[in-house]
């Protein structure tokens, strides 16, 4: 199993993780100080690699 944190404004990373089978399991409000948008949320992305290998 693997957890990753992805900043909500990083649409390319969110798309990549979804394409790899990750799903969003949580949201952390105001987790990252973005230089342009101020404080933005981050998503907790989850993937269970054992399911893929069984």
N, C-alpha and C positions, 0 to 999 in steps of 0.2 A: 504494500500500500504506500501511497505517496501523497503528500499534501504540498501545495505550492500557493504562495500569495501573489496575486496579480493586481496591479493598480487598475482601477476601473476605467481610467482614460486610455489605457493601452489596448486598444481594440485589436491590433495585430496579434498580440500575445494571447488575448482571450480567444481569438479565432483559432490560433495554433493549438492551444491546450484542448479546446473542444474537439478539434479534428483528431487529436491523439486519444480521445476517449475520457478526458477529464470532465467532471461536472462541478458546478458551483454548489458548495455546501454551506457557505456562510458569507457574511459581509461585515467588514470592520469599518465603521463610519470614521471619516476624517483621519485615516491611517497614514496618509502620505502628504507631505507638503510639496505640492506641485508648483514649479516656478511661475507658471502662467495662470493656472486655475485655482490656486490656493489649496486649502486642504481638501483632498478627495478620498473617496472610499477605496478600499481594497477588497478583493474577493478571495475567499479560500477555495481553492480548486482541489478536487480529490480524484484519485484513480486507484483502483484495486487491481494491481498487476496479476495477482493470483487467479482472478477470474479469467483473464486473457490467456493464461498459461494452462488452464485445466481442460 
